[in-house]
């Protein structure tokens, strides 16, 4: 999967939220300071070339929509993160999180509960 720049990802986040939209709709969702209309239009065209978005044409106006779901992008992005930063080791990721001073005890306990629930489901043969 192709990687997105920060600007491209920002536009994709907006399109995933809106489901579809014109350049002005996207621009309205971007916080201040807003980029120029032409900048957003260029980013959307780049996303189209990367096959992340497509459009419906209404004369000279285009309504854009995502071709890839946020879930699929997240899965691919996370896979790259795991490969590039944690050597595909979830143990290394867990160690990183456990040693991160910004993670609270409550968050660690929530993760522990989620993991224990998943372990029990897998042991019982229910892999949902």
Secondary structure as GFF3:
##gff-version 3
##sequence-region A 1 128
A	DSSP	alpha_helix	6	18	.	.	.	ID=ss1
A	DSSP	beta_strand	20	21	.	.	.	ID=ss2
A	DSSP	alpha_helix	23	29	.	.	.	ID=ss3
A	DSSP	alpha_helix	37	49	.	.	.	ID=ss4
A	DSSP	beta_strand	53	58	.	.	.	ID=ss5
A	DSSP	beta_strand	61	66	.	.	.	ID=ss6
A	DSSP	alpha_helix	70	86	.	.	.	ID=ss7
A	DSSP	alpha_helix	90	99	.	.	.	ID=ss8
A	DSSP	alpha_helix	105	123	.	.	.	ID=ss9
###
